[in-house]
Amino acid sequence: MKVHFVGCEGISMRRLRELTSKFGHETSGSDVASGGHDQKNVYGAELVVFSSAVNLDNEELVYAREKSLPVVSRAQYLAKISERFNSTVAVSGTHGKTTATAMTATAMRSLRPTLHVGANFSLDQNEREDVFITEACEYRRNFLFLCPDVAVILNCEWEHTDCYRDEEEVKSAFLEFAKRSKKVVVNGDEENLKNIRGENVITFGKGEGNDIWASQVRKNARGGYDFTVTAYGLILGEISLSVLGEHNVYNALSAVAVALDYGISFTQIKQELEQFKGVGRRLERVGAKRGVEVYCDYAHHPTEIRACVRSLKGEKRLIVVYEAHTYSRTYDLFDKFTRCFEGADEVIFAPVFGAREKGDDTVINKLMREVSVKTPAKYFSSYDKIKEYLVSSLKKGERVVFVGAGNIDRLCKTFVSEV
């Protein structure tokens, strides 16, 4: 069979195409970033898969439907891929699912799982077609195509404001995801997930009422956190993380819970997680330039931005370069965005990355003015102008983090390599 991928350059689509080839099928792909779209790209295809970033009136999709070819979304195809495996672990949550997915695969390395994750990360080993570990996104309720053996739910907030009316709708979607799963590993500290309980539910968190919980949480010399793990009343031992951010304690606990359920010893889990170095664009230290430490982070929700700032804030002066992701999210969560940068020493706002939306930078300029009441803030209309300002203002010993889910990582890499 020949499978054609429309919007093939996204990380998820690249991985699905790779797996399709691994399973013995011929593949082709198209993307605006690599040659654009043309109906000729579909010639010879027997199945067409499209990403969420592709409009339904895309000429390749129109042609495929005219020729009565099967056309499925990325989420539908991911669900079909998962059915090939004996067991599927699907990691969901408003925040942290990419890191938690990678941590879970790391903790379960001995099972040689097949991994699908939304970032540059690999276990660098031969995969087996037994256990499938995948990230499961709630955008447009895409995760409801999955029926996993184990569903991980890290947290629940209103983020995709363009497809959920309010937080209650989001809670309802996560509850439905839990019901579609044979077993659920859920953050027991999360207020919005309190309604997910039952015989098939394993809870994790920092509270003693959880099945698996962390105590004596403290920052270590590497910038990560140490904590003691207790499971079902039994103290298992201590884990020392090297990845930045206290929020990663929760991500690690979810990985511990899943790996223990699959019969992996705590000793092995501890060894693997302590060697975990993180994934791309998640508090990633990209390098240093002229004595300035440079980081990149995918945060695009106020909760994530606040965690990013807290994780990097220290004795060194911290400058945040932020590219908002979609106009709707910036408008709808505006009040929360005004408060999430507290702790930064300066915030630089880039033009909004509209993604699937159109608009202007009125909202980001308004946000800049609100933030500047407490924190020095500036707006620049282009990456070049931001780079020029950083070159002229950054001083040795400072930290700068490029934050956002759009193309801001390109500016980060350019700053490190060219300046």
JOLIN-V933878 format. One record per residue. N is the residue number from 1. RES is the residue in three letters. PHI is phi in whole degrees, -180 to 180 (none if undefined). PSI is psi as a letter, one per 20 degrees, with the letter a starting at -180 (NA if undefined). D_FIRST is the distance of its C-alpha to the first C-alpha in whole Angstrom. Layout:
n/res/phi/psi/d_first
N/RES/PHI/PSI/D_FIRST
N/RES/PHI/PSI/D_FIRST
//
This chain:
n/res/phi/psi/d_first
1/MET/none/q/0
2/LYS/-107/p/4
3/VAL/-113/p/6
4/HIS/-107/p/10
5/PHE/-109/o/13
6/VAL/-97/o/16
7/GLY/87/l/19
8/CYS/-79/i/18
9/GLU/-90/i/21
10/GLY/-65/q/22
11/ILE/-59/g/22
12/SER/-63/g/21
13/MET/-66/h/18
14/ARG/-61/g/18
15/ARG/-70/h/18
16/LEU/-65/h/15
17/ARG/-65/g/13
18/GLU/-61/g/14
19/LEU/-65/h/14
20/THR/-61/g/10
21/SER/-64/g/10
22/LYS/-61/h/13
23/PHE/-83/j/10
24/GLY/98/j/8
25/HIS/-103/q/5
26/GLU/-81/q/6
27/THR/-132/q/8
28/SER/-144/r/11
29/GLY/-158/q/14
30/SER/-145/q/18
31/ASP/-164/q/21
32/VAL/-62/h/25
33/ALA/-82/i/26
34/SER/-145/m/23
35/GLY/103/i/24
36/GLY/80/a/23
37/HIS/-115/q/21
38/ASP/-157/p/21
39/GLN/-60/h/19
40/LYS/-61/h/18
41/ASN/-63/h/15
42/VAL/-87/i/13
43/TYR/-54/p/13
44/GLY/88/i/9
45/ALA/-75/q/8
46/GLU/-110/i/6
47/LEU/-151/p/8
48/VAL/-121/p/11
49/VAL/-116/p/13
50/PHE/-126/q/17
51/SER/-87/r/20
52/SER/-66/h/23
53/ALA/-79/i/25
54/VAL/-96/p/23
55/ASN/-72/q/25
56/LEU/-67/i/23
57/ASP/-93/j/25
58/ASN/-54/p/23
59/GLU/-62/h/22
60/GLU/-70/h/18
61/LEU/-69/g/18
62/VAL/-60/g/21
63/TYR/-62/g/18
64/ALA/-60/g/15
65/ARG/-70/h/18
66/GLU/-62/h/19
67/LYS/-92/j/16
68/SER/60/k/16
69/LEU/-81/q/12
70/PRO/-62/p/12
71/VAL/-125/p/14
72/VAL/-131/q/15
73/SER/-78/r/17
74/ARG/-55/g/17
75/ALA/-65/g/20
76/GLN/-65/g/17
77/TYR/-69/h/14
78/LEU/-58/g/17
79/ALA/-62/g/18
80/LYS/-65/g/15
81/ILE/-59/g/14
82/SER/-62/h/18
83/GLU/-69/i/18
84/ARG/-73/i/16
85/PHE/-100/q/19
86/ASN/-69/h/23
87/SER/-148/p/25
88/THR/-125/p/24
89/VAL/-110/p/27
90/ALA/-118/p/27
91/VAL/-102/o/29
92/SER/-124/r/31
93/GLY/145/q/34
94/THR/-66/h/35
95/HIS/-131/q/36
96/GLY/87/i/35
97/LYS/-67/h/32
98/THR/-65/g/30
99/THR/-64/g/33
100/ALA/-65/h/33
101/THR/-63/g/30
102/ALA/-65/g/30
103/MET/-63/g/34
104/THR/-63/g/32
105/ALA/-63/h/29
106/THR/-65/g/32
107/ALA/-63/h/35
108/MET/-105/k/32
109/ARG/-52/h/31
110/SER/-61/h/32
111/LEU/-87/i/29
112/ARG/51/l/27
113/PRO/-71/q/25
114/THR/-90/p/22
115/LEU/-119/p/23
116/HIS/-129/o/22
117/VAL/-141/q/25
118/GLY/-87/l/26
119/ALA/-163/r/27
120/ASN/-75/o/28
121/PHE/-161/p/28
122/SER/-147/q/27
123/LEU/-84/i/28
124/ASP/54/l/28
125/GLN/-156/r/27
126/ASN/-69/p/24
127/GLU/-94/q/22
128/ARG/-106/q/22
129/GLU/-93/l/19
130/ASP/-120/f/23
131/VAL/-109/p/24
132/PHE/-114/p/22
133/ILE/-116/p/25
134/THR/-135/q/24
135/GLU/-76/q/26
136/ALA/-128/o/26
137/CYS/-97/p/27
138/GLU/-85/i/30
139/TYR/-56/p/29
140/ARG/53/k/29
141/ARG/62/k/28
142/ASN/-59/h/25
143/PHE/-68/i/26
144/LEU/-78/i/26
145/PHE/-77/h/23
146/LEU/-86/q/23
147/CYS/-130/m/25
148/PRO/-74/q/26
149/ASP/-72/h/28
150/VAL/-132/p/30
151/ALA/-107/p/31
152/VAL/-103/p/33
153/ILE/-126/o/35
154/LEU/-84/g/37
155/ASN/-171/r/39
156/CYS/-153/o/39
157/GLU/-141/r/40
158/TRP/-79/o/40
159/GLU/-124/g/38
160/HIS/-84/m/35
161/THR/-73/i/38
162/ASP/-85/i/36
163/CYS/-133/i/34
164/TYR/-126/p/36
165/ARG/-71/h/40
166/ASP/-162/a/42
167/GLU/-67/h/42
168/GLU/-63/h/42
169/GLU/-66/h/39
170/VAL/-65/g/37
171/LYS/-58/g/39
172/SER/-64/h/38
173/ALA/-66/g/34
174/PHE/-67/h/35
175/LEU/-64/g/36
176/GLU/-63/h/33
177/PHE/-61/g/31
178/ALA/-61/g/34
179/LYS/-67/h/34
180/ARG/-82/i/30
181/SER/-110/q/30
182/LYS/-71/h/32
183/LYS/-140/q/34
184/VAL/-126/p/35
185/VAL/-109/o/36
186/VAL/-129/q/38
187/ASN/-69/o/41
188/GLY/-75/i/44
189/ASP/-87/i/46
190/GLU/-81/o/44
191/GLU/-60/h/46
192/ASN/-73/i/44
193/LEU/-116/j/42
194/LYS/-63/h/45
195/ASN/-83/i/44
196/ILE/-101/n/41
197/ARG/-144/r/43
198/GLY/152/a/42
199/GLU/-65/h/42
200/ASN/-95/j/38
201/VAL/-110/p/39
202/ILE/-113/p/40
203/THR/-102/q/42
204/PHE/-136/q/43
205/GLY/162/a/45
206/LYS/-102/i/49
207/GLY/-87/q/51
208/GLU/-65/i/52
209/GLY/-75/i/51
210/ASN/-82/q/47
211/ASP/-66/g/46
212/ILE/-128/p/45
213/TRP/-141/q/47
214/ALA/-108/p/48
215/SER/-128/r/52
216/GLN/51/l/54
217/VAL/-76/p/51
218/ARG/-151/q/53
219/LYS/-74/q/52
220/ASN/-108/r/52
221/ALA/-69/i/53
222/ARG/-89/i/49
223/GLY/97/i/49
224/GLY/-90/a/46
225/TYR/-131/q/48
226/ASP/-102/q/49
227/PHE/-161/q/49
228/THR/-98/p/50
229/VAL/-103/p/47
230/THR/-119/p/49
231/ALA/-125/o/47
232/TYR/53/k/48
233/GLY/89/i/52
234/LEU/-105/p/51
235/ILE/-73/o/51
236/LEU/-91/h/48
237/GLY/144/a/49
238/GLU/-110/q/49
239/ILE/-120/p/46
240/SER/-120/o/47
241/LEU/-87/q/44
242/SER/-101/i/44
243/VAL/-76/q/42
244/LEU/-70/q/44
245/GLY/101/p/45
246/GLU/-67/h/46
247/HIS/-61/h/43
248/ASN/-72/i/41
249/VAL/-63/g/43
250/TYR/-64/g/42
251/ASN/-60/g/38
252/ALA/-66/g/39
253/LEU/-61/h/41
254/SER/-64/h/37
255/ALA/-65/g/36
256/VAL/-59/g/39
257/ALA/-60/g/38
258/VAL/-68/g/35
259/ALA/-62/g/35
260/LEU/-61/h/38
261/ASP/-65/h/37
262/TYR/-89/j/34
263/GLY/86/j/37
264/ILE/-86/p/37
265/SER/-70/q/41
266/PHE/-63/h/43
267/THR/-57/g/44
268/GLN/-72/h/40
269/ILE/-60/g/39
270/LYS/-58/g/42
271/GLN/-60/g/41
272/GLU/-70/g/38
273/LEU/-68/h/39
274/GLU/-72/i/42
275/GLN/-97/i/40
276/PHE/-68/p/37
277/LYS/-107/j/38
278/GLY/98/a/36
279/VAL/-127/r/33
280/GLY/-61/p/33
281/ARG/65/k/35
282/ARG/-122/n/36
283/LEU/48/l/40
284/GLU/-85/p/39
285/ARG/-81/o/41
286/VAL/-81/h/40
287/GLY/159/b/43
288/ALA/-141/q/47
289/LYS/-142/p/49
290/ARG/53/k/52
291/GLY/81/j/53
292/VAL/-102/p/51
293/GLU/-79/p/48
294/VAL/-118/p/45
295/TYR/-124/q/42
296/CYS/-134/p/39
297/ASP/-143/q/38
298/TYR/-84/i/36
299/ALA/-53/p/38
300/HIS/-145/j/38
301/HIS/-121/q/40
302/PRO/-52/g/44
303/THR/-62/g/44
304/GLU/-69/g/41
305/ILE/-64/g/43
306/ARG/-60/g/47
307/ALA/-66/h/45
308/CYS/-62/g/44
309/VAL/-63/g/48
310/ARG/-63/h/49
311/SER/-70/h/47
312/LEU/-98/i/48
313/LYS/-69/p/52
314/GLY/-159/b/54
315/GLU/-72/h/57
316/LYS/-79/q/55
317/ARG/-66/p/55
318/LEU/-115/p/52
319/ILE/-111/p/50
320/VAL/-107/p/47
321/VAL/-106/o/45
322/TYR/-117/p/43
323/GLU/-114/o/41
324/ALA/-62/q/40
325/HIS/-111/o/37
326/THR/77/q/37
327/TYR/-72/h/40
328/SER/-62/g/40
329/ARG/-64/h/40
330/THR/-65/g/43
331/TYR/-66/g/45
332/ASP/-70/h/44
333/LEU/-111/k/45
334/PHE/-54/g/47
335/ASP/-60/g/50
336/LYS/-68/h/48
337/PHE/-64/h/47
338/THR/-67/h/51
339/ARG/-106/i/52
340/CYS/-79/i/49
341/PHE/-92/j/50
342/GLU/-60/p/53
343/GLY/113/h/54
344/ALA/-75/q/52
345/ASP/-90/h/55
346/GLU/-161/q/53
347/VAL/-125/p/50
348/ILE/-110/p/49
349/PHE/-99/p/47
350/ALA/-95/r/44
351/PRO/-59/q/43
352/VAL/-64/p/40
353/PHE/-88/o/37
354/GLY/-73/h/36
355/ALA/54/d/32
356/ARG/-85/j/31
357/GLU/-115/r/35
358/LYS/-118/q/37
359/GLY/175/a/41
360/ASP/-129/a/44
361/ASP/-93/k/46
362/THR/-57/g/48
363/VAL/-67/h/47
364/ILE/-75/h/47
365/ASN/-69/h/50
366/LYS/-64/g/52
367/LEU/-64/g/50
368/MET/-58/g/52
369/ARG/-66/h/55
370/GLU/-67/g/55
371/VAL/-64/h/54
372/SER/-67/i/56
373/VAL/-63/h/59
374/LYS/-113/h/59
375/THR/-132/p/56
376/PRO/-53/p/57
377/ALA/-145/q/54
378/LYS/-141/q/53
379/TYR/-120/p/50
380/PHE/-128/q/49
381/SER/-84/i/47
382/SER/-155/r/44
383/TYR/-62/g/43
384/ASP/-60/g/45
385/LYS/-69/h/48
386/ILE/-64/g/47
387/LYS/-61/g/47
388/GLU/-61/g/51
389/TYR/-66/g/52
390/LEU/-63/g/51
391/VAL/-60/h/52
392/SER/-83/i/55
393/SER/-114/h/56
394/LEU/-69/q/54
395/LYS/-124/q/56
396/LYS/-54/p/56
397/GLY/94/i/56
398/GLU/-94/r/54
399/ARG/-122/q/50
400/VAL/-130/p/48
401/VAL/-125/p/44
402/PHE/-96/o/42
403/VAL/-119/p/40
404/GLY/148/r/38
405/ALA/-102/j/34
406/GLY/-95/c/34
407/ASN/-101/j/34
408/ILE/-61/h/37
409/ASP/-65/h/36
410/ARG/-66/g/36
411/LEU/-64/h/40
412/CYS/-59/g/40
413/LYS/-66/h/39
414/THR/-64/g/40
415/PHE/-60/g/44
416/VAL/-72/h/43
417/SER/-87/h/42
418/GLU/-109/h/44
419/VAL/-71/NA/47
//
